[in-house]
Amino acid sequence: MPIHEEYSDVLQNLEMTVISVYRKNPDMTDYVALRAYEAAYEHYRAEQRGHAPKPPELTGLDAATYEEICGVCEWRLGRDPDPTSPTVQPLSAEEIVTCLRRLIRSVKLQTGRAGRQGYLNFVAHFTP
């Protein structure tokens, strides 16, 4: 089964998080989303390999977007300390890495097709 079908709910959770940051910051570009996704990918990839993740070298909107993405990842990993969060079947770090890799490819594809906000505008179209 393709990743976008098997993990559609996870992908949507992550995309909705990025779009919520974008809607608060309309000047945000795909590059911000890409850097945040890549930093999260590196974090969970290190975890998957049994290494201590290095803190990302992000600032400003990049860092804020990264923190939001990691919040969703932690929730999807079953580590969310908020008891009011909906319960989900916990994923593995490997599954999170797979989803983040897919989103990184999506950002690159849509940016190439439609410019510096191509990914954000494309995803925002499908996000309430």
C-alpha positions in Angstrom: 0.0 0.0 0.0 1.4 3.5 -0.9 2.6 5.6 2.0 0.1 8.3 1.3 -2.7 5.8 1.7 -1.4 3.8 4.6 -0.5 6.8 6.7 -2.9 9.4 5.3 -4.1 10.4 8.8 -0.5 11.0 10.0 0.4 13.0 6.9 -2.7 15.1 7.3 -2.0 15.7 11.0 1.5 16.9 10.1 0.3 19.0 7.2 -2.5 20.6 9.2 0.1 21.7 11.8 2.3 23.3 9.1 -0.7 25.0 7.5 -1.9 26.4 10.9 1.5 28.1 11.2 1.3 29.3 7.6 -2.2 30.8 8.2 -0.8 32.8 11.1 2.3 33.8 9.0 1.1 34.4 5.4 4.6 35.3 4.3 5.9 31.9 5.2 7.5 30.0 2.4 7.9 26.3 1.5 11.5 26.6 2.6 10.4 27.0 6.2 8.3 23.9 6.0 11.1 22.0 4.3 13.7 23.0 6.9 11.2 22.1 9.7 10.4 18.7 8.1 14.1 18.0 7.5 15.0 18.8 11.1 12.2 16.6 12.4 13.3 13.8 10.0 16.9 14.1 11.3 15.7 14.0 14.9 13.5 10.9 14.6 16.0 9.2 12.2 18.7 9.5 15.0 16.2 8.1 17.5 15.3 5.2 15.1 19.0 4.4 14.9 19.5 4.5 18.7 21.4 7.7 18.7 20.8 10.8 20.8 19.2 13.4 18.5 21.2 16.6 18.0 19.3 19.9 18.6 18.4 21.5 15.3 20.0 24.8 14.3 16.8 26.5 13.6 15.5 29.9 14.6 12.4 32.0 14.3 9.6 30.6 12.2 11.7 27.6 11.2 12.1 26.6 14.9 8.4 27.3 15.7 7.3 25.1 12.8 9.7 22.4 13.8 8.4 22.4 17.4 4.8 22.1 16.2 5.7 19.2 13.9 7.6 17.5 16.7 4.5 17.9 19.0 2.4 16.0 16.4 5.1 13.3 16.1 5.3 12.9 19.8 1.6 12.5 20.0 1.6 10.0 17.2 4.4 8.1 18.9 2.1 7.8 22.0 4.2 10.2 24.1 1.9 13.1 24.5 1.7 14.1 28.1 -1.6 15.9 27.6 -4.4 13.6 28.9 -7.0 15.5 26.8 -5.4 14.6 23.5 -7.2 12.0 21.5 -5.8 8.5 21.9 -4.2 7.0 18.8 -2.5 3.8 18.0 1.2 4.6 18.7 3.6 4.5 15.7 7.2 3.6 15.6 10.0 6.1 15.0 10.5 4.3 11.7 6.9 5.1 10.6 7.3 8.7 11.6 10.6 8.9 9.6 8.8 7.4 6.6 6.0 10.0 6.8 8.4 12.9 7.2 10.5 11.6 4.2 7.3 11.6 2.1 6.4 15.2 3.2 9.9 16.4 2.3 9.5 15.0 -1.2 6.1 16.6 -1.4 7.4 20.0 -0.5 10.2 19.7 -3.1 7.7 18.6 -5.8 5.2 21.3 -5.2 7.8 24.1 -4.8 9.2 23.0 -8.1 5.8 23.1 -9.8 4.3 26.3 -8.3 7.1 28.4 -6.7 8.0 29.5 -3.2 4.6 28.9 -1.6 3.5 26.1 -4.0 3.4 23.4 -1.3 1.8 25.6 1.3 -0.9 26.8 -1.1 -1.5 23.3 -2.4 -1.9 21.7 1.1 -4.0 24.7 2.4 -6.5 24.0 -0.4 -7.3 20.7 1.2 -7.0 21.7 4.8 -10.0 23.2 6.7 
